[in-house]
Amino acid sequence: MERSSVYLTLFPAGQRRGLGPAMAAMAVVPVGDMLIVLNEGGPAATAFGVHGLAAAVVAVTAGLLLRERPAAA
């Protein structure tokens, strides 16, 4: 399943507790991309600046979603 379809399905439906684990799992994809760029001799600035930053942003967002607590009634 494509990443954007998971986001576009869960977020509008208000399934933020389901979106956190999905994003945490998908944070692995840019890490893999970063490792491929580095392994193939690509520029380290691109690997870390694009793919590494994307992985960090997705991981932080997933952490915030996983840490969220329901509002008191």
C-alpha positions as CSV (number, residue, x, y, z in Angstrom):
1,M,0.0,0.0,0.0
2,E,1.3,3.4,-0.9
3,R,2.2,5.7,2.0
4,S,0.0,8.6,1.0
5,S,-3.1,6.4,0.9
6,V,-2.5,5.3,4.5
7,Y,-2.2,8.9,5.6
8,L,-5.2,10.1,3.6
9,T,-7.3,7.3,4.9
10,L,-6.5,7.4,8.6
11,F,-6.1,11.1,9.2
12,P,-9.4,12.4,7.9
13,A,-11.2,9.5,9.6
14,G,-9.8,10.8,12.9
15,Q,-7.8,7.6,13.5
16,R,-4.8,9.4,15.0
17,R,-4.0,6.4,17.3
18,G,-3.8,4.2,14.2
19,L,-1.8,6.8,12.3
20,G,1.0,6.8,14.9
21,P,2.1,3.1,14.5
22,A,1.7,3.4,10.7
23,M,4.0,6.4,10.5
24,A,6.5,4.7,12.8
25,A,6.6,1.7,10.5
26,M,7.0,3.9,7.5
27,A,9.9,5.8,9.0
28,V,12.0,2.9,7.9
29,V,11.5,3.7,4.2
30,P,13.6,6.9,4.1
31,V,16.3,5.3,6.3
32,G,16.5,2.5,3.6
33,D,16.7,5.2,0.9
34,M,19.5,7.0,2.8
35,L,21.5,3.7,3.1
36,I,21.1,3.0,-0.6
37,V,22.4,6.5,-1.5
38,L,25.4,6.1,0.8
39,N,26.1,2.5,-0.4
40,E,26.0,3.5,-4.1
41,G,28.5,6.3,-3.6
42,G,26.0,9.1,-3.7
43,P,26.6,12.4,-2.0
44,A,26.4,12.2,1.8
45,A,24.8,15.6,2.0
46,T,21.9,14.4,-0.1
47,A,21.6,11.2,1.9
48,F,21.5,12.8,5.2
49,G,19.9,16.1,4.2
50,V,17.0,14.7,2.3
51,H,16.4,11.1,3.4
52,G,17.8,11.4,6.9
53,L,15.8,14.5,7.6
54,A,12.6,12.9,6.2
55,A,13.2,9.9,8.4
56,A,13.6,12.1,11.5
57,V,10.5,14.2,10.7
58,V,8.4,11.1,10.2
59,A,9.8,9.5,13.4
60,V,9.1,12.6,15.5
61,T,5.6,12.9,14.1
62,A,5.0,9.3,14.9
63,G,6.3,9.7,18.4
64,L,4.0,12.6,19.0
65,L,1.0,10.7,17.7
66,L,1.9,7.7,19.8
67,R,2.4,9.8,22.9
68,E,-1.0,11.6,22.6
69,R,-3.4,11.0,25.4
70,P,-7.2,11.2,25.0
71,A,-8.8,14.4,26.3
72,A,-10.6,14.2,29.6
73,A,-14.4,13.9,29.3
